[in-house]
Amino acid sequence: MAGKKNDLAELSMGELIEELTATKQEALNLRFRNATGQLENTAEMGKVRKQIARINTLIRSKEIAAAEAGN
């Protein structure tokens, strides 16, 4: 998972989609670990959810920029 917001902004669309897939997989793993009582730091779940939202926002902004450039 990429660390900083600025790092994410520099990624291409394909790389952002790969990062989104990996982050969603991480969120799934955290949910399973939480359900089985193995997760010690439950704040990680919130951090991962926010990371997913950041990635989705960047993907959407790149889509909008590409559509405007195409006009």
PDB file of N, H, CA, C and O in Angstrom:
ATOM      1  N   MET A   1       0.846  -1.181   0.000  1.00  0.00           N
ATOM      2  CA  MET A   1       0.000   0.000   0.000  1.00  0.00           C
ATOM      3  C   MET A   1       0.885   1.235   0.000  1.00  0.00           C
ATOM      4  O   MET A   1       1.807   1.352   0.806  1.00  0.00           O
ATOM      5  N   ALA A   2       0.600   2.138  -0.896  1.00  0.00           N
ATOM      6  H   ALA A   2      -0.150   2.042  -1.551  1.00  0.00           H
ATOM      7  CA  ALA A   2       1.372   3.381  -0.973  1.00  0.00           C
ATOM      8  C   ALA A   2       1.145   4.197   0.290  1.00  0.00           C
ATOM      9  O   ALA A   2       0.043   4.213   0.837  1.00  0.00           O
ATOM     10  N   GLY A   3       2.188   4.873   0.748  1.00  0.00           N
ATOM     11  H   GLY A   3       3.083   4.860   0.302  1.00  0.00           H
ATOM     12  CA  GLY A   3       2.123   5.553   2.031  1.00  0.00           C
ATOM     13  C   GLY A   3       1.468   6.907   2.020  1.00  0.00           C
ATOM     14  O   GLY A   3       0.564   7.150   2.819  1.00  0.00           O
ATOM     15  N   LYS A   4       1.884   7.795   1.152  1.00  0.00           N
ATOM     16  H   LYS A   4       2.618   7.597   0.503  1.00  0.00           H
ATOM     17  CA  LYS A   4       1.435   9.180   1.226  1.00  0.00           C
ATOM     18  C   LYS A   4       0.485   9.518   0.089  1.00  0.00           C
ATOM     19  O   LYS A   4       0.478   8.873  -0.960  1.00  0.00           O
ATOM     20  N   LYS A   5      -0.317  10.550   0.330  1.00  0.00           N
ATOM     21  H   LYS A   5      -0.311  11.074   1.182  1.00  0.00           H
ATOM     22  CA  LYS A   5      -1.269  10.996  -0.694  1.00  0.00           C
ATOM     23  C   LYS A   5      -0.535  11.443  -1.947  1.00  0.00           C
ATOM     24  O   LYS A   5      -0.987  11.170  -3.059  1.00  0.00           O
ATOM     25  N   ASN A   6       0.598  12.129  -1.782  1.00  0.00           N
ATOM     26  H   ASN A   6       0.965  12.351  -0.878  1.00  0.00           H
ATOM     27  CA  ASN A   6       1.351  12.619  -2.934  1.00  0.00           C
ATOM     28  C   ASN A   6       1.886  11.467  -3.768  1.00  0.00           C
ATOM     29  O   ASN A   6       1.979  11.576  -4.991  1.00  0.00           O
ATOM     30  N   ASP A   7       2.239  10.362  -3.118  1.00  0.00           N
ATOM     31  H   ASP A   7       2.163  10.273  -2.125  1.00  0.00           H
ATOM     32  CA  ASP A   7       2.706   9.192  -3.850  1.00  0.00           C
ATOM     33  C   ASP A   7       1.596   8.651  -4.741  1.00  0.00           C
ATOM     34  O   ASP A   7       1.846   8.243  -5.875  1.00  0.00           O
ATOM     35  N   LEU A   8       0.389   8.647  -4.234  1.00  0.00           N
ATOM     36  H   LEU A   8       0.186   8.978  -3.312  1.00  0.00           H
ATOM     37  CA  LEU A   8      -0.738   8.134  -5.008  1.00  0.00           C
ATOM     38  C   LEU A   8      -1.035   9.018  -6.213  1.00  0.00           C
ATOM     39  O   LEU A   8      -1.379   8.509  -7.280  1.00  0.00           O
ATOM     40  N   ALA A   9      -0.909  10.325  -6.058  1.00  0.00           N
ATOM     41  H   ALA A   9      -0.629  10.738  -5.191  1.00  0.00           H
ATOM     42  CA  ALA A   9      -1.228  11.248  -7.137  1.00  0.00           C
ATOM     43  C   ALA A   9      -0.294  11.070  -8.334  1.00  0.00           C
ATOM     44  O   ALA A   9      -0.655  11.406  -9.462  1.00  0.00           O
ATOM     45  N   GLU A  10       0.886  10.550  -8.093  1.00  0.00           N
ATOM     46  H   GLU A  10       1.180  10.277  -7.177  1.00  0.00           H
ATOM     47  CA  GLU A  10       1.866  10.368  -9.168  1.00  0.00           C
ATOM     48  C   GLU A  10       1.665   9.064  -9.940  1.00  0.00           C
ATOM     49  O   GLU A  10       2.308   8.858 -10.969  1.00  0.00           O
ATOM     50  N   LEU A  11       0.788   8.185  -9.465  1.00  0.00           N
ATOM     51  H   LEU A  11       0.266   8.352  -8.629  1.00  0.00           H
ATOM     52  CA  LEU A  11       0.590   6.898 -10.107  1.00  0.00           C
ATOM     53  C   LEU A  11      -0.295   7.037 -11.344  1.00  0.00           C
ATOM     54  O   LEU A  11      -1.129   7.938 -11.434  1.00  0.00           O
ATOM     55  N   SER A  12      -0.096   6.133 -12.285  1.00  0.00           N
ATOM     56  H   SER A  12       0.581   5.401 -12.212  1.00  0.00           H
ATOM     57  CA  SER A  12      -0.934   6.117 -13.485  1.00  0.00           C
ATOM     58  C   SER A  12      -2.279   5.460 -13.145  1.00  0.00           C
ATOM     59  O   SER A  12      -2.465   4.935 -12.047  1.00  0.00           O
ATOM     60  N   MET A  13      -3.195   5.498 -14.089  1.00  0.00           N
ATOM     61  H   MET A  13      -3.044   5.925 -14.981  1.00  0.00           H
ATOM     62  CA  MET A  13      -4.527   4.934 -13.849  1.00  0.00           C
ATOM     63  C   MET A  13      -4.433   3.432 -13.570  1.00  0.00           C
ATOM     64  O   MET A  13      -5.095   2.934 -12.659  1.00  0.00           O
ATOM     65  N   GLY A  14      -3.636   2.721 -14.326  1.00  0.00           N
ATOM     66  H   GLY A  14      -3.099   3.125 -15.066  1.00  0.00           H
ATOM     67  CA  GLY A  14      -3.474   1.275 -14.113  1.00  0.00           C
ATOM     68  C   GLY A  14      -2.878   0.960 -12.752  1.00  0.00           C
ATOM     69  O   GLY A  14      -3.302   0.027 -12.071  1.00  0.00           O
ATOM     70  N   GLU A  15      -1.892   1.749 -12.371  1.00  0.00           N
ATOM     71  H   GLU A  15      -1.547   2.507 -12.925  1.00  0.00           H
ATOM     72  CA  GLU A  15      -1.267   1.549 -11.065  1.00  0.00           C
ATOM     73  C   GLU A  15      -2.244   1.865  -9.933  1.00  0.00           C
ATOM     74  O   GLU A  15      -2.233   1.195  -8.900  1.00  0.00           O
ATOM     75  N   LEU A  16      -3.089   2.885 -10.125  1.00  0.00           N
ATOM     76  H   LEU A  16      -3.097   3.428 -10.964  1.00  0.00           H
ATOM     77  CA  LEU A  16      -4.096   3.210  -9.114  1.00  0.00           C
ATOM     78  C   LEU A  16      -5.099   2.070  -8.953  1.00  0.00           C
ATOM     79  O   LEU A  16      -5.513   1.755  -7.837  1.00  0.00           O
ATOM     80  N   ILE A  17      -5.483   1.461 -10.052  1.00  0.00           N
ATOM     81  H   ILE A  17      -5.147   1.716 -10.958  1.00  0.00           H
ATOM     82  CA  ILE A  17      -6.436   0.350  -9.987  1.00  0.00           C
ATOM     83  C   ILE A  17      -5.802  -0.848  -9.283  1.00  0.00           C
ATOM     84  O   ILE A  17      -6.460  -1.526  -8.495  1.00  0.00           O
ATOM     85  N   GLU A  18      -4.521  -1.109  -9.567  1.00  0.00           N
ATOM     86  H   GLU A  18      -3.986  -0.557 -10.208  1.00  0.00           H
ATOM     87  CA  GLU A  18      -3.817  -2.186  -8.868  1.00  0.00           C
ATOM     88  C   GLU A  18      -3.720  -1.889  -7.375  1.00  0.00           C
ATOM     89  O   GLU A  18      -3.906  -2.781  -6.548  1.00  0.00           O
ATOM     90  N   GLU A  19      -3.432  -0.645  -7.034  1.00  0.00           N
ATOM     91  H   GLU A  19      -3.281   0.080  -7.706  1.00  0.00           H
ATOM     92  CA  GLU A  19      -3.336  -0.234  -5.632  1.00  0.00           C
ATOM     93  C   GLU A  19      -4.694  -0.373  -4.948  1.00  0.00           C
ATOM     94  O   GLU A  19      -4.768  -0.789  -3.792  1.00  0.00           O
ATOM     95  N   LEU A  20      -5.765  -0.027  -5.656  1.00  0.00           N
ATOM     96  H   LEU A  20      -5.705   0.311  -6.595  1.00  0.00           H
ATOM     97  CA  LEU A  20      -7.113  -0.160  -5.110  1.00  0.00           C
ATOM     98  C   LEU A  20      -7.434  -1.626  -4.829  1.00  0.00           C
ATOM     99  O   LEU A  20      -7.991  -1.952  -3.781  1.00  0.00           O
ATOM    100  N   THR A  21      -7.085  -2.497  -5.754  1.00  0.00           N
ATOM    101  H   THR A  21      -6.633  -2.232  -6.605  1.00  0.00           H
ATOM    102  CA  THR A  21      -7.328  -3.927  -5.568  1.00  0.00           C
ATOM    103  C   THR A  21      -6.561  -4.455  -4.359  1.00  0.00           C
ATOM    104  O   THR A  21      -7.112  -5.198  -3.546  1.00  0.00           O
ATOM    105  N   ALA A  22      -5.302  -4.074  -4.242  1.00  0.00           N
ATOM    106  H   ALA A  22      -4.854  -3.471  -4.902  1.00  0.00           H
ATOM    107  CA  ALA A  22      -4.488  -4.527  -3.113  1.00  0.00           C
ATOM    108  C   ALA A  22      -5.026  -3.985  -1.792  1.00  0.00           C
ATOM    109  O   ALA A  22      -5.039  -4.699  -0.790  1.00  0.00           O
ATOM    110  N   THR A  23      -5.463  -2.743  -1.784  1.00  0.00           N
ATOM    111  H   THR A  23      -5.451  -2.163  -2.599  1.00  0.00           H
ATOM    112  CA  THR A  23      -5.974  -2.137  -0.557  1.00  0.00           C
ATOM    113  C   THR A  23      -7.304  -2.764  -0.164  1.00  0.00           C
ATOM    114  O   THR A  23      -7.562  -2.954   1.025  1.00  0.00           O
ATOM    115  N   LYS A  24      -8.150  -3.088  -1.131  1.00  0.00           N
ATOM    116  H   LYS A  24      -7.940  -2.933  -2.096  1.00  0.00           H
ATOM    117  CA  LYS A  24      -9.408  -3.764  -0.823  1.00  0.00           C
ATOM    118  C   LYS A  24      -9.147  -5.158  -0.264  1.00  0.00           C
ATOM    119  O   LYS A  24      -9.857  -5.613   0.633  1.00  0.00           O
ATOM    120  N   GLN A  25      -8.135  -5.834  -0.789  1.00  0.00           N
ATOM    121  H   GLN A  25      -7.559  -5.465  -1.518  1.00  0.00           H
ATOM    122  CA  GLN A  25      -7.766  -7.150  -0.268  1.00  0.00           C
ATOM    123  C   GLN A  25      -7.270  -7.023   1.176  1.00  0.00           C
ATOM    124  O   GLN A  25      -7.583  -7.861   2.022  1.00  0.00           O
ATOM    125  N   GLU A  26      -6.510  -5.989   1.444  1.00  0.00           N
ATOM    126  H   GLU A  26      -6.256  -5.308   0.757  1.00  0.00           H
ATOM    127  CA  GLU A  26      -6.032  -5.739   2.802  1.00  0.00           C
ATOM    128  C   GLU A  26      -7.203  -5.473   3.746  1.00  0.00           C
ATOM    129  O   GLU A  26      -7.205  -5.946   4.883  1.00  0.00           O
ATOM    130  N   ALA A  27      -8.200  -4.717   3.278  1.00  0.00           N
ATOM    131  H   ALA A  27      -8.199  -4.333   2.354  1.00  0.00           H
ATOM    132  CA  ALA A  27      -9.380  -4.445   4.098  1.00  0.00           C
ATOM    133  C   ALA A  27     -10.135  -5.740   4.401  1.00  0.00           C
ATOM    134  O   ALA A  27     -10.617  -5.933   5.518  1.00  0.00           O
ATOM    135  N   LEU A  28     -10.237  -6.615   3.420  1.00  0.00           N
ATOM    136  H   LEU A  28      -9.845  -6.458   2.513  1.00  0.00           H
ATOM    137  CA  LEU A  28     -10.896  -7.899   3.619  1.00  0.00           C
ATOM    138  C   LEU A  28     -10.161  -8.723   4.667  1.00  0.00           C
ATOM    139  O   LEU A  28     -10.781  -9.309   5.555  1.00  0.00           O
ATOM    140  N   ASN A  29      -8.842  -8.763   4.561  1.00  0.00           N
ATOM    141  H   ASN A  29      -8.338  -8.287   3.840  1.00  0.00           H
ATOM    142  CA  ASN A  29      -8.037  -9.505   5.539  1.00  0.00           C
ATOM    143  C   ASN A  29      -8.218  -8.934   6.943  1.00  0.00           C
ATOM    144  O   ASN A  29      -8.308  -9.683   7.915  1.00  0.00           O
ATOM    145  N   LEU A  30      -8.269  -7.608   7.046  1.00  0.00           N
ATOM    146  H   LEU A  30      -8.196  -7.000   6.256  1.00  0.00           H
ATOM    147  CA  LEU A  30      -8.462  -6.989   8.356  1.00  0.00           C
ATOM    148  C   LEU A  30      -9.831  -7.336   8.931  1.00  0.00           C
ATOM    149  O   LEU A  30      -9.965  -7.576  10.131  1.00  0.00           O
ATOM    150  N   ARG A  31     -10.846  -7.361   8.071  1.00  0.00           N
ATOM    151  H   ARG A  31     -10.737  -7.167   7.096  1.00  0.00           H
ATOM    152  CA  ARG A  31     -12.187  -7.715   8.555  1.00  0.00           C
ATOM    153  C   ARG A  31     -12.218  -9.150   9.071  1.00  0.00           C
ATOM    154  O   ARG A  31     -12.827  -9.423  10.105  1.00  0.00           O
ATOM    155  N   PHE A  32     -11.565 -10.071   8.357  1.00  0.00           N
ATOM    156  H   PHE A  32     -11.070  -9.849   7.517  1.00  0.00           H
ATOM    157  CA  PHE A  32     -11.509 -11.458   8.814  1.00  0.00           C
ATOM    158  C   PHE A  32     -10.756 -11.570  10.136  1.00  0.00           C
ATOM    159  O   PHE A  32     -11.188 -12.270  11.052  1.00  0.00           O
ATOM    160  N   ARG A  33      -9.628 -10.875  10.221  1.00  0.00           N
ATOM    161  H   ARG A  33      -9.277 -10.306   9.477  1.00  0.00           H
ATOM    162  CA  ARG A  33      -8.846 -10.919  11.459  1.00  0.00           C
ATOM    163  C   ARG A  33      -9.623 -10.321  12.620  1.00  0.00           C
ATOM    164  O   ARG A  33      -9.508 -10.797  13.750  1.00  0.00           O
ATOM    165  N   ASN A  34     -10.413  -9.283  12.359  1.00  0.00           N
ATOM    166  H   ASN A  34     -10.506  -8.897  11.441  1.00  0.00           H
ATOM    167  CA  ASN A  34     -11.224  -8.675  13.404  1.00  0.00           C
ATOM    168  C   ASN A  34     -12.329  -9.636  13.851  1.00  0.00           C
ATOM    169  O   ASN A  34     -12.614  -9.745  15.043  1.00  0.00           O
ATOM    170  N   ALA A  35     -12.944 -10.325  12.900  1.00  0.00           N
ATOM    171  H   ALA A  35     -12.713 -10.236  11.932  1.00  0.00           H
ATOM    172  CA  ALA A  35     -14.036 -11.246  13.221  1.00  0.00           C
ATOM    173  C   ALA A  35     -13.548 -12.442  14.038  1.00  0.00           C
ATOM    174  O   ALA A  35     -14.286 -12.986  14.860  1.00  0.00           O
ATOM    175  N   THR A  36     -12.309 -12.842  13.806  1.00  0.00           N
ATOM    176  H   THR A  36     -11.709 -12.400  13.139  1.00  0.00           H
ATOM    177  CA  THR A  36     -11.777 -13.987  14.539  1.00  0.00           C
ATOM    178  C   THR A  36     -11.048 -13.580  15.813  1.00  0.00           C
ATOM    179  O   THR A  36     -10.545 -14.435  16.541  1.00  0.00           O
ATOM    180  N   GLY A  37     -10.990 -12.279  16.086  1.00  0.00           N
ATOM    181  H   GLY A  37     -11.399 -11.584  15.495  1.00  0.00           H
ATOM    182  CA  GLY A  37     -10.361 -11.813  17.313  1.00  0.00           C
ATOM    183  C   GLY A  37      -8.850 -11.714  17.257  1.00  0.00           C
ATOM    184  O   GLY A  37      -8.203 -11.580  18.296  1.00  0.00           O
ATOM    185  N   GLN A  38      -8.278 -11.777  16.071  1.00  0.00           N
ATOM    186  H   GLN A  38      -8.804 -11.886  15.227  1.00  0.00           H
ATOM    187  CA  GLN A  38      -6.826 -11.727  15.929  1.00  0.00           C
ATOM    188  C   GLN A  38      -6.297 -10.323  15.694  1.00  0.00           C
ATOM    189  O   GLN A  38      -5.086 -10.108  15.736  1.00  0.00           O
ATOM    190  N   LEU A  39      -7.176  -9.367  15.447  1.00  0.00           N
ATOM    191  H   LEU A  39      -8.160  -9.541  15.412  1.00  0.00           H
ATOM    192  CA  LEU A  39      -6.755  -8.004  15.134  1.00  0.00           C
ATOM    193  C   LEU A  39      -6.601  -7.212  16.426  1.00  0.00           C
ATOM    194  O   LEU A  39      -7.561  -7.033  17.175  1.00  0.00           O
ATOM    195  N   GLU A  40      -5.382  -6.740  16.678  1.00  0.00           N
ATOM    196  H   GLU A  40      -4.602  -6.886  16.069  1.00  0.00           H
ATOM    197  CA  GLU A  40      -5.118  -5.984  17.899  1.00  0.00           C
ATOM    198  C   GLU A  40      -5.421  -4.498  17.726  1.00  0.00           C
ATOM    199  O   GLU A  40      -5.962  -3.870  18.637  1.00  0.00           O
ATOM    200  N   ASN A  41      -5.084  -3.936  16.585  1.00  0.00           N
ATOM    201  H   ASN A  41      -4.645  -4.446  15.846  1.00  0.00           H
ATOM    202  CA  ASN A  41      -5.267  -2.508  16.346  1.00  0.00           C
ATOM    203  C   ASN A  41      -6.435  -2.309  15.378  1.00  0.00           C
ATOM    204  O   ASN A  41      -6.259  -2.364  14.161  1.00  0.00           O
ATOM    205  N   THR A  42      -7.611  -2.083  15.922  1.00  0.00           N
ATOM    206  H   THR A  42      -7.754  -2.039  16.911  1.00  0.00           H
ATOM    207  CA  THR A  42      -8.794  -1.944  15.069  1.00  0.00           C
ATOM    208  C   THR A  42      -8.815  -0.618  14.313  1.00  0.00           C
ATOM    209  O   THR A  42      -9.608  -0.453  13.386  1.00  0.00           O
ATOM    210  N   ALA A  43      -7.967   0.319  14.688  1.00  0.00           N
ATOM    211  H   ALA A  43      -7.322   0.186  15.441  1.00  0.00           H
ATOM    212  CA  ALA A  43      -7.884   1.596  13.973  1.00  0.00           C
ATOM    213  C   ALA A  43      -7.367   1.397  12.546  1.00  0.00           C
ATOM    214  O   ALA A  43      -7.596   2.238  11.676  1.00  0.00           O
ATOM    215  N   GLU A  44      -6.675   0.289  12.310  1.00  0.00           N
ATOM    216  H   GLU A  44      -6.489  -0.394  13.017  1.00  0.00           H
ATOM    217  CA  GLU A  44      -6.174  -0.010  10.962  1.00  0.00           C
ATOM    218  C   GLU A  44      -7.323  -0.111   9.965  1.00  0.00           C
ATOM    219  O   GLU A  44      -7.174   0.271   8.805  1.00  0.00           O
ATOM    220  N   MET A  45      -8.456  -0.618  10.406  1.00  0.00           N
ATOM    221  H   MET A  45      -8.578  -0.928  11.348  1.00  0.00           H
ATOM    222  CA  MET A  45      -9.603  -0.766   9.502  1.00  0.00           C
ATOM    223  C   MET A  45     -10.059   0.591   8.981  1.00  0.00           C
ATOM    224  O   MET A  45     -10.366   0.726   7.796  1.00  0.00           O
ATOM    225  N   GLY A  46     -10.107   1.583   9.838  1.00  0.00           N
ATOM    226  H   GLY A  46      -9.858   1.473  10.800  1.00  0.00           H
ATOM    227  CA  GLY A  46     -10.490   2.924   9.419  1.00  0.00           C
ATOM    228  C   GLY A  46      -9.476   3.538   8.484  1.00  0.00           C
ATOM    229  O   GLY A  46      -9.836   4.206   7.516  1.00  0.00           O
ATOM    230  N   LYS A  47      -8.202   3.312   8.773  1.00  0.00           N
ATOM    231  H   LYS A  47      -7.909   2.768   9.560  1.00  0.00           H
ATOM    232  CA  LYS A  47      -7.139   3.849   7.909  1.00  0.00           C
ATOM    233  C   LYS A  47      -7.228   3.261   6.507  1.00  0.00           C
ATOM    234  O   LYS A  47      -7.061   3.973   5.518  1.00  0.00           O
ATOM    235  N   VAL A  48      -7.490   1.969   6.426  1.00  0.00           N
ATOM    236  H   VAL A  48      -7.626   1.391   7.230  1.00  0.00           H
ATOM    237  CA  VAL A  48      -7.572   1.311   5.119  1.00  0.00           C
ATOM    238  C   VAL A  48      -8.805   1.797   4.360  1.00  0.00           C
ATOM    239  O   VAL A  48      -8.745   2.005   3.149  1.00  0.00           O
ATOM    240  N   ARG A  49      -9.932   1.980   5.071  1.00  0.00           N
ATOM    241  H   ARG A  49      -9.981   1.811   6.055  1.00  0.00           H
ATOM    242  CA  ARG A  49     -11.134   2.503   4.408  1.00  0.00           C
ATOM    243  C   ARG A  49     -10.887   3.891   3.837  1.00  0.00           C
ATOM    244  O   ARG A  49     -11.319   4.195   2.725  1.00  0.00           O
ATOM    245  N   LYS A  50     -10.199   4.727   4.591  1.00  0.00           N
ATOM    246  H   LYS A  50      -9.848   4.481   5.494  1.00  0.00           H
ATOM    247  CA  LYS A  50      -9.885   6.073   4.107  1.00  0.00           C
ATOM    248  C   LYS A  50      -8.936   6.017   2.917  1.00  0.00           C
ATOM    249  O   LYS A  50      -9.052   6.820   1.991  1.00  0.00           O
ATOM    250  N   GLN A  51      -7.998   5.073   2.934  1.00  0.00           N
ATOM    251  H   GLN A  51      -7.903   4.420   3.686  1.00  0.00           H
ATOM    252  CA  GLN A  51      -7.069   4.908   1.817  1.00  0.00           C
ATOM    253  C   GLN A  51      -7.837   4.512   0.555  1.00  0.00           C
ATOM    254  O   GLN A  51      -7.543   5.007  -0.533  1.00  0.00           O
ATOM    255  N   ILE A  52      -8.817   3.623   0.700  1.00  0.00           N
ATOM    256  H   ILE A  52      -9.055   3.221   1.584  1.00  0.00           H
ATOM    257  CA  ILE A  52      -9.640   3.209  -0.437  1.00  0.00           C
ATOM    258  C   ILE A  52     -10.390   4.424  -0.991  1.00  0.00           C
ATOM    259  O   ILE A  52     -10.478   4.596  -2.206  1.00  0.00           O
ATOM    260  N   ALA A  53     -10.922   5.253  -0.116  1.00  0.00           N
ATOM    261  H   ALA A  53     -10.850   5.113   0.872  1.00  0.00           H
ATOM    262  CA  ALA A  53     -11.639   6.458  -0.554  1.00  0.00           C
ATOM    263  C   ALA A  53     -10.701   7.417  -1.283  1.00  0.00           C
ATOM    264  O   ALA A  53     -11.087   8.013  -2.288  1.00  0.00           O
ATOM    265  N   ARG A  54      -9.478   7.570  -0.788  1.00  0.00           N
ATOM    266  H   ARG A  54      -9.165   7.086   0.029  1.00  0.00           H
ATOM    267  CA  ARG A  54      -8.501   8.445  -1.466  1.00  0.00           C
ATOM    268  C   ARG A  54      -8.213   7.947  -2.879  1.00  0.00           C
ATOM    269  O   ARG A  54      -8.182   8.728  -3.830  1.00  0.00           O
ATOM    270  N   ILE A  55      -8.004   6.646  -3.001  1.00  0.00           N
ATOM    271  H   ILE A  55      -8.029   6.012  -2.228  1.00  0.00           H
ATOM    272  CA  ILE A  55      -7.681   6.069  -4.307  1.00  0.00           C
ATOM    273  C   ILE A  55      -8.860   6.249  -5.260  1.00  0.00           C
ATOM    274  O   ILE A  55      -8.675   6.631  -6.415  1.00  0.00           O
ATOM    275  N   ASN A  56     -10.080   5.972  -4.769  1.00  0.00           N
ATOM    276  H   ASN A  56     -10.229   5.662  -3.831  1.00  0.00           H
ATOM    277  CA  ASN A  56     -11.263   6.157  -5.612  1.00  0.00           C
ATOM    278  C   ASN A  56     -11.410   7.605  -6.055  1.00  0.00           C
ATOM    279  O   ASN A  56     -11.797   7.862  -7.194  1.00  0.00           O
ATOM    280  N   THR A  57     -11.111   8.546  -5.186  1.00  0.00           N
ATOM    281  H   THR A  57     -10.796   8.338  -4.260  1.00  0.00           H
ATOM    282  CA  THR A  57     -11.189   9.965  -5.521  1.00  0.00           C
ATOM    283  C   THR A  57     -10.186  10.315  -6.615  1.00  0.00           C
ATOM    284  O   THR A  57     -10.517  11.032  -7.559  1.00  0.00           O
ATOM    285  N   LEU A  58      -8.967   9.814  -6.487  1.00  0.00           N
ATOM    286  H   LEU A  58      -8.698   9.232  -5.720  1.00  0.00           H
ATOM    287  CA  LEU A  58      -7.951  10.088  -7.506  1.00  0.00           C
ATOM    288  C   LEU A  58      -8.323   9.466  -8.852  1.00  0.00           C
ATOM    289  O   LEU A  58      -8.127  10.081  -9.900  1.00  0.00           O
ATOM    290  N   ILE A  59      -8.857   8.254  -8.818  1.00  0.00           N
ATOM    291  H   ILE A  59      -9.017   7.755  -7.966  1.00  0.00           H
ATOM    292  CA  ILE A  59      -9.279   7.606 -10.063  1.00  0.00           C
ATOM    293  C   ILE A  59     -10.360   8.449 -10.738  1.00  0.00           C
ATOM    294  O   ILE A  59     -10.303   8.695 -11.943  1.00  0.00           O
ATOM    295  N   ARG A  60     -11.336   8.886  -9.958  1.00  0.00           N
ATOM    296  H   ARG A  60     -11.381   8.686  -8.979  1.00  0.00           H
ATOM    297  CA  ARG A  60     -12.425   9.684 -10.528  1.00  0.00           C
ATOM    298  C   ARG A  60     -11.927  11.020 -11.068  1.00  0.00           C
ATOM    299  O   ARG A  60     -12.372  11.467 -12.125  1.00  0.00           O
ATOM    300  N   SER A  61     -11.009  11.659 -10.351  1.00  0.00           N
ATOM    301  H   SER A  61     -10.647  11.297  -9.492  1.00  0.00           H
ATOM    302  CA  SER A  61     -10.498  12.947 -10.828  1.00  0.00           C
ATOM    303  C   SER A  61      -9.701  12.774 -12.115  1.00  0.00           C
ATOM    304  O   SER A  61      -9.733  13.648 -12.981  1.00  0.00           O
ATOM    305  N   LYS A  62      -8.988  11.658 -12.253  1.00  0.00           N
ATOM    306  H   LYS A  62      -8.963  10.948 -11.549  1.00  0.00           H
ATOM    307  CA  LYS A  62      -8.259  11.393 -13.500  1.00  0.00           C
ATOM    308  C   LYS A  62      -9.234  11.111 -14.642  1.00  0.00           C
ATOM    309  O   LYS A  62      -8.990  11.506 -15.782  1.00  0.00           O
ATOM    310  N   GLU A  63     -10.343  10.424 -14.335  1.00  0.00           N
ATOM    311  H   GLU A  63     -10.541  10.103 -13.409  1.00  0.00           H
ATOM    312  CA  GLU A  63     -11.362  10.168 -15.363  1.00  0.00           C
ATOM    313  C   GLU A  63     -11.968  11.481 -15.850  1.00  0.00           C
ATOM    314  O   GLU A  63     -12.168  11.673 -17.050  1.00  0.00           O
ATOM    315  N   ILE A  64     -12.256  12.372 -14.922  1.00  0.00           N
ATOM    316  H   ILE A  64     -12.094  12.216 -13.947  1.00  0.00           H
ATOM    317  CA  ILE A  64     -12.845  13.669 -15.276  1.00  0.00           C
ATOM    318  C   ILE A  64     -11.865  14.487 -16.103  1.00  0.00           C
ATOM    319  O   ILE A  64     -12.251  15.104 -17.097  1.00  0.00           O
ATOM    320  N   ALA A  65     -10.599  14.496 -15.698  1.00  0.00           N
ATOM    321  H   ALA A  65     -10.286  13.995 -14.891  1.00  0.00           H
ATOM    322  CA  ALA A  65      -9.575  15.249 -16.435  1.00  0.00           C
ATOM    323  C   ALA A  65      -9.412  14.687 -17.849  1.00  0.00           C
ATOM    324  O   ALA A  65      -9.238  15.447 -18.801  1.00  0.00           O
ATOM    325  N   ALA A  66      -9.466  13.372 -17.988  1.00  0.00           N
ATOM    326  H   ALA A  66      -9.606  12.754 -17.214  1.00  0.00           H
ATOM    327  CA  ALA A  66      -9.334  12.761 -19.307  1.00  0.00           C
ATOM    328  C   ALA A  66     -10.537  13.101 -20.186  1.00  0.00           C
ATOM    329  O   ALA A  66     -10.389  13.321 -21.388  1.00  0.00           O
ATOM    330  N   ALA A  67     -11.719  13.144 -19.588  1.00  0.00           N
ATOM    331  H   ALA A  67     -11.839  12.965 -18.612  1.00  0.00           H
ATOM    332  CA  ALA A  67     -12.929  13.479 -20.355  1.00  0.00           C
ATOM    333  C   ALA A  67     -12.892  14.942 -20.802  1.00  0.00           C
ATOM    334  O   ALA A  67     -13.289  15.259 -21.924  1.00  0.00           O
ATOM    335  N   GLU A  68     -12.423  15.823 -19.937  1.00  0.00           N
ATOM    336  H   GLU A  68     -12.101  15.566 -19.026  1.00  0.00           H
ATOM    337  CA  GLU A  68     -12.340  17.229 -20.309  1.00  0.00           C
ATOM    338  C   GLU A  68     -11.273  17.461 -21.375  1.00  0.00           C
ATOM    339  O   GLU A  68     -11.440  18.314 -22.247  1.00  0.00           O
ATOM    340  N   ALA A  69     -10.190  16.713 -21.306  1.00  0.00           N
ATOM    341  H   ALA A  69     -10.055  16.020 -20.598  1.00  0.00           H
ATOM    342  CA  ALA A  69      -9.130  16.847 -22.309  1.00  0.00           C
ATOM    343  C   ALA A  69      -9.602  16.314 -23.663  1.00  0.00           C
ATOM    344  O   ALA A  69      -9.135  16.759 -24.711  1.00  0.00           O
ATOM    345  N   GLY A  70     -10.520  15.372 -23.629  1.00  0.00           N
ATOM    346  H   GLY A  70     -10.899  15.011 -22.777  1.00  0.00           H
ATOM    347  CA  GLY A  70     -11.035  14.797 -24.881  1.00  0.00           C
ATOM    348  C   GLY A  70     -12.015  15.701 -25.595  1.00  0.00           C
ATOM    349  O   GLY A  70     -12.270  15.506 -26.784  1.00  0.00           O
ATOM    350  N   ASN A  71     -12.568  16.676 -24.915  1.00  0.00           N
ATOM    351  H   ASN A  71     -12.361  16.834 -23.950  1.00  0.00           H
ATOM    352  CA  ASN A  71     -13.555  17.573 -25.536  1.00  0.00           C
ATOM    353  C   ASN A  71     -12.915  18.604 -26.362  1.00  0.00           C
ATOM    354  O   ASN A  71     -13.602  19.437 -26.953  1.00  0.00           O
TER     355      ASN A  71
END
